[in-house]
Amino acid sequence: MFFSEFSYQHHQGGGAPRDASALHDDGTDHNLTVLLTFGIFLSFILLYLAAGVIWASVVTAIAVTLSFFYLKVRARRRAALRRHGGAALRVAAAGSRGGPGAVAVSAIPAFAYKRELAGAGGDATGWAQCVICLGLVQVGEVVRRLPACKHMFHVECIDMWLGSHSTCPICRAAVEPTDGQPELPV
């Protein structure tokens, strides 16, 4: 049996070996080597597991920290947009290439959104959605209605879009008014 080698063999004659060479033949050196090898192997496994747990903890902490800072920066940018009414985005859109330019963006009128009245009853019905940010347009929010196609968007969203495009994000109609005059909201 394998485990029988781990116990000391008692020899006849008072427990003392008959000659000096029998001392090395009983397997105690082999047992010690096996035990030391097993101990070293086990310590490497434990060290590897501990290092893995530490590594996983460090990576998780870094990911949580980066996510926290990203959300904090995003919240600050949204708050700045709400405070300044999108003025920073209008300036950025005016200076970028590919869009209609500062004159065309400023020529498109911005107005506070209000729901349309349904017939003569006077009840406000319907809703509007900005397809750029996929958010509902709330009553009182500042929006722009494109003159050619009459599609409506949040001012911040359409100004950012027009910074790099010269067409409507929905129907791809040209943004420039056909007669050159800005069109009043409907």
ROGU-790063 format. One record per residue (C-alpha): residue number from 1; residue in three letters; x negated, y, z. Coordinates in steps of 0.001 Angstrom, whole numbers, m for minus. Each point is the difference from the previous one (the first is absolute). Layout:
<atoms>
<atom n="NUM" res="Ala" east="X" north="Y" up="Z"/>
...
</atoms>
This chain:
<atoms>
<atom n="1" res="Met" east="0" north="0" up="0"/>
<atom n="2" res="Phe" east="m1154" north="3536" up="m685"/>
<atom n="3" res="Phe" east="801" north="1426" up="3433"/>
<atom n="4" res="Ser" east="m1752" north="m2836" up="1808"/>
<atom n="5" res="Glu" east="m3294" north="1551" up="m1094"/>
<atom n="6" res="Phe" east="708" north="3110" up="2079"/>
<atom n="7" res="Ser" east="m169" north="m1822" up="3305"/>
<atom n="8" res="Tyr" east="m3234" north="m1078" up="1631"/>
<atom n="9" res="Gln" east="m856" north="m3683" up="m312"/>
<atom n="10" res="His" east="m934" north="m1643" up="3271"/>
<atom n="11" res="His" east="m2675" north="m2606" up="m353"/>
<atom n="12" res="Gln" east="m394" north="m3089" up="2082"/>
<atom n="13" res="Gly" east="m2658" north="m75" up="2625"/>
<atom n="14" res="Gly" east="924" north="2858" up="2300"/>
<atom n="15" res="Gly" east="940" north="2499" up="m2669"/>
<atom n="16" res="Ala" east="m3569" north="534" up="m1220"/>
<atom n="17" res="Pro" east="m1001" north="m825" up="m3577"/>
<atom n="18" res="Arg" east="m2440" north="m2856" up="m519"/>
<atom n="19" res="Asp" east="m2463" north="1968" up="m2158"/>
<atom n="20" res="Ala" east="m608" north="3604" up="m1034"/>
<atom n="21" res="Ser" east="1161" north="m500" up="m3611"/>
<atom n="22" res="Ala" east="3491" north="m997" up="1162"/>
<atom n="23" res="Leu" east="450" north="3507" up="1403"/>
<atom n="24" res="His" east="179" north="1442" up="m3515"/>
<atom n="25" res="Asp" east="2119" north="m2756" up="m1451"/>
<atom n="26" res="Asp" east="3080" north="542" up="2153"/>
<atom n="27" res="Gly" east="1401" north="2800" up="m2277"/>
<atom n="28" res="Thr" east="m79" north="2904" up="2454"/>
<atom n="29" res="Asp" east="m2115" north="2116" up="m2364"/>
<atom n="30" res="His" east="2431" north="m700" up="m2800"/>
<atom n="31" res="Asn" east="2933" north="892" up="2235"/>
<atom n="32" res="Leu" east="m1623" north="3265" up="1004"/>
<atom n="33" res="Thr" east="m647" north="887" up="m3644"/>
<atom n="34" res="Val" east="3612" north="m724" up="m924"/>
<atom n="35" res="Leu" east="1307" north="2023" up="2932"/>
<atom n="36" res="Leu" east="m2277" north="2959" up="m794"/>
<atom n="37" res="Thr" east="990" north="m107" up="m3675"/>
<atom n="38" res="Phe" east="3667" north="m129" up="933"/>
<atom n="39" res="Gly" east="m470" north="2912" up="2436"/>
<atom n="40" res="Ile" east="m1751" north="2141" up="m2615"/>
<atom n="41" res="Phe" east="2658" north="m841" up="m2593"/>
<atom n="42" res="Leu" east="2789" north="839" up="2441"/>
<atom n="43" res="Ser" east="m1666" north="3295" up="933"/>
<atom n="44" res="Phe" east="m235" north="943" up="m3699"/>
<atom n="45" res="Ile" east="3695" north="m797" up="m472"/>
<atom n="46" res="Leu" east="956" north="2097" up="3024"/>
<atom n="47" res="Leu" east="m2256" north="2840" up="m1152"/>
<atom n="48" res="Tyr" east="1525" north="m176" up="m3489"/>
<atom n="49" res="Leu" east="3538" north="77" up="1415"/>
<atom n="50" res="Ala" east="m821" north="2886" up="2327"/>
<atom n="51" res="Ala" east="m1632" north="1932" up="m2836"/>
<atom n="52" res="Gly" east="3037" north="m704" up="m2197"/>
<atom n="53" res="Val" east="2372" north="1310" up="2649"/>
<atom n="54" res="Ile" east="m2149" north="3085" up="516"/>
<atom n="55" res="Trp" east="m262" north="563" up="m3763"/>
<atom n="56" res="Ala" east="3752" north="m389" up="m460"/>
<atom n="57" res="Ser" east="629" north="2414" up="2866"/>
<atom n="58" res="Val" east="m2360" north="2590" up="m1467"/>
<atom n="59" res="Val" east="1533" north="m272" up="m3479"/>
<atom n="60" res="Thr" east="3516" north="267" up="1438"/>
<atom n="61" res="Ala" east="m941" north="3033" up="2090"/>
<atom n="62" res="Ile" east="m1521" north="1715" up="m3040"/>
<atom n="63" res="Ala" east="3081" north="m736" up="m2109"/>
<atom n="64" res="Val" east="2347" north="1336" up="2676"/>
<atom n="65" res="Thr" east="m2129" north="3138" up="438"/>
<atom n="66" res="Leu" east="m109" north="697" up="m3740"/>
<atom n="67" res="Ser" east="3746" north="m532" up="m285"/>
<atom n="68" res="Phe" east="608" north="2385" up="2886"/>
<atom n="69" res="Phe" east="m2162" north="2721" up="m1560"/>
<atom n="70" res="Tyr" east="1628" north="m488" up="m3410"/>
<atom n="71" res="Leu" east="3468" north="410" up="1481"/>
<atom n="72" res="Lys" east="m1129" north="3034" up="1998"/>
<atom n="73" res="Val" east="m1450" north="1714" up="m3102"/>
<atom n="74" res="Arg" east="3114" north="m872" up="m1979"/>
<atom n="75" res="Ala" east="2248" north="1504" up="2683"/>
<atom n="76" res="Arg" east="m2098" north="3188" up="61"/>
<atom n="77" res="Arg" east="236" north="352" up="m3777"/>
<atom n="78" res="Arg" east="3777" north="m464" up="67"/>
<atom n="79" res="Ala" east="323" north="2563" up="2789"/>
<atom n="80" res="Ala" east="m2139" north="2458" up="m1973"/>
<atom n="81" res="Leu" east="2166" north="m529" up="m3080"/>
<atom n="82" res="Arg" east="3136" north="678" up="1999"/>
<atom n="83" res="Arg" east="m1503" north="3110" up="1638"/>
<atom n="84" res="His" east="m1265" north="1552" up="m3219"/>
<atom n="85" res="Gly" east="2840" north="m1130" up="m2245"/>
<atom n="86" res="Gly" east="m2284" north="m1784" up="m2439"/>
<atom n="87" res="Ala" east="m2037" north="3101" up="m864"/>
<atom n="88" res="Ala" east="m3230" north="m1982" up="147"/>
<atom n="89" res="Leu" east="1361" north="m2501" up="m2506"/>
<atom n="90" res="Arg" east="1140" north="2761" up="m2356"/>
<atom n="91" res="Val" east="m3504" north="1485" up="45"/>
<atom n="92" res="Ala" east="m1543" north="m3432" up="m605"/>
<atom n="93" res="Ala" east="2427" north="m694" up="m2842"/>
<atom n="94" res="Ala" east="m777" north="3344" up="m1609"/>
<atom n="95" res="Gly" east="m3731" north="m653" up="m50"/>
<atom n="96" res="Ser" east="42" north="m3557" up="m1302"/>
<atom n="97" res="Arg" east="m130" north="m1133" up="m3627"/>
<atom n="98" res="Gly" east="2582" north="m1876" up="m1962"/>
<atom n="99" res="Gly" east="3088" north="1742" up="1318"/>
<atom n="100" res="Pro" east="1954" north="2928" up="m1382"/>
<atom n="101" res="Gly" east="m2058" north="2520" up="1965"/>
<atom n="102" res="Ala" east="697" north="2527" up="2751"/>
<atom n="103" res="Val" east="2274" north="2164" up="m2110"/>
<atom n="104" res="Ala" east="2330" north="m2860" up="m983"/>
<atom n="105" res="Val" east="162" north="m1447" up="3532"/>
<atom n="106" res="Ser" east="816" north="3360" up="1523"/>
<atom n="107" res="Ala" east="2527" north="651" up="m2795"/>
<atom n="108" res="Ile" east="2066" north="m2978" up="1096"/>
<atom n="109" res="Pro" east="2318" north="1350" up="2695"/>
<atom n="110" res="Ala" east="11" north="m1446" up="3510"/>
<atom n="111" res="Phe" east="3157" north="122" up="2092"/>
<atom n="112" res="Ala" east="1516" north="m1447" up="3157"/>
<atom n="113" res="Tyr" east="1965" north="m3155" up="m741"/>
<atom n="114" res="Lys" east="3716" north="m105" up="778"/>
<atom n="115" res="Arg" east="2460" north="m2711" up="m877"/>
<atom n="116" res="Glu" east="2299" north="551" up="m2917"/>
<atom n="117" res="Leu" east="3670" north="493" up="722"/>
<atom n="118" res="Ala" east="2363" north="m2669" up="m1286"/>
<atom n="119" res="Gly" east="2784" north="1710" up="m1930"/>
<atom n="120" res="Ala" east="2305" north="2502" up="1710"/>
<atom n="121" res="Gly" east="227" north="m1956" up="3242"/>
<atom n="122" res="Gly" east="m3190" north="1571" up="1343"/>
<atom n="123" res="Asp" east="m1473" north="m3184" up="1504"/>
<atom n="124" res="Ala" east="m3733" north="m315" up="m607"/>
<atom n="125" res="Thr" east="m729" north="m3403" up="m1483"/>
<atom n="126" res="Gly" east="m2898" north="m1700" up="m1747"/>
<atom n="127" res="Trp" east="m3638" north="m152" up="810"/>
<atom n="128" res="Ala" east="m3324" north="575" up="m1718"/>
<atom n="129" res="Gln" east="m3211" north="m1962" up="107"/>
<atom n="130" res="Cys" east="m3510" north="1099" up="m894"/>
<atom n="131" res="Val" east="m1366" north="m2823" up="m2145"/>
<atom n="132" res="Ile" east="m3589" north="1044" up="612"/>
<atom n="133" res="Cys" east="3" north="m587" up="3776"/>
<atom n="134" res="Leu" east="3180" north="m2152" up="m58"/>
<atom n="135" res="Gly" east="1465" north="2096" up="2822"/>
<atom n="136" res="Leu" east="3496" north="1404" up="200"/>
<atom n="137" res="Val" east="243" north="3750" up="m516"/>
<atom n="138" res="Gln" east="1476" north="1524" up="3137"/>
<atom n="139" res="Val" east="2237" north="3049" up="4"/>
<atom n="140" res="Gly" east="m2164" north="3114" up="322"/>
<atom n="141" res="Glu" east="m3222" north="m1539" up="m1367"/>
<atom n="142" res="Val" east="m1767" north="1974" up="m2717"/>
<atom n="143" res="Val" east="232" north="m1721" up="m3393"/>
<atom n="144" res="Arg" east="m744" north="719" up="m3657"/>
<atom n="145" res="Arg" east="2273" north="m934" up="m2895"/>
<atom n="146" res="Leu" east="m1857" north="m521" up="m3270"/>
<atom n="147" res="Pro" east="1523" north="2228" up="m2689"/>
<atom n="148" res="Ala" east="2" north="m2412" up="m2948"/>
<atom n="149" res="Cys" east="1481" north="m3123" up="1604"/>
<atom n="150" res="Lys" east="1552" north="1369" up="3235"/>
<atom n="151" res="His" east="m1705" north="m2594" up="2202"/>
<atom n="152" res="Met" east="m601" north="1201" up="3570"/>
<atom n="153" res="Phe" east="m2969" north="m663" up="2319"/>
<atom n="154" res="His" east="m1511" north="1238" up="3259"/>
<atom n="155" res="Val" east="m2232" north="3026" up="m671"/>
<atom n="156" res="Glu" east="m3067" north="m1707" up="1515"/>
<atom n="157" res="Cys" east="543" north="m3168" up="m2025"/>
<atom n="158" res="Ile" east="604" north="1592" up="m3409"/>
<atom n="159" res="Asp" east="m2813" north="2527" up="449"/>
<atom n="160" res="Met" east="m2426" north="m2840" up="695"/>
<atom n="161" res="Trp" east="1364" north="m1919" up="m3003"/>
<atom n="162" res="Leu" east="m261" north="3028" up="m2295"/>
<atom n="163" res="Gly" east="m3606" north="454" up="1078"/>
<atom n="164" res="Ser" east="m905" north="m2989" up="m2147"/>
<atom n="165" res="His" east="2973" north="m456" up="m2384"/>
<atom n="166" res="Ser" east="1982" north="2263" up="m2291"/>
<atom n="167" res="Thr" east="3146" north="m2135" up="m213"/>
<atom n="168" res="Cys" east="2902" north="m992" up="2237"/>
<atom n="169" res="Pro" east="m823" north="m3064" up="2135"/>
<atom n="170" res="Ile" east="3370" north="m1583" up="m852"/>
<atom n="171" res="Cys" east="694" north="639" up="m3678"/>
<atom n="172" res="Arg" east="m3359" north="1403" up="m1212"/>
<atom n="173" res="Ala" east="1640" north="3119" up="m1432"/>
<atom n="174" res="Ala" east="m2307" north="3001" up="m403"/>
<atom n="175" res="Val" east="m11" north="2247" up="3058"/>
<atom n="176" res="Glu" east="m386" north="3297" up="m1875"/>
<atom n="177" res="Pro" east="3272" north="1920" up="m400"/>
<atom n="178" res="Thr" east="1051" north="21" up="m3666"/>
<atom n="179" res="Asp" east="733" north="3727" up="m184"/>
<atom n="180" res="Gly" east="m2937" north="1072" up="2180"/>
<atom n="181" res="Gln" east="2233" north="1438" up="2748"/>
<atom n="182" res="Pro" east="388" north="m1684" up="3406"/>
<atom n="183" res="Glu" east="3401" north="m1536" up="415"/>
<atom n="184" res="Leu" east="2076" north="702" up="3096"/>
<atom n="185" res="Pro" east="1150" north="m2929" up="2162"/>
<atom n="186" res="Val" east="3384" north="m1509" up="m742"/>
</atoms>
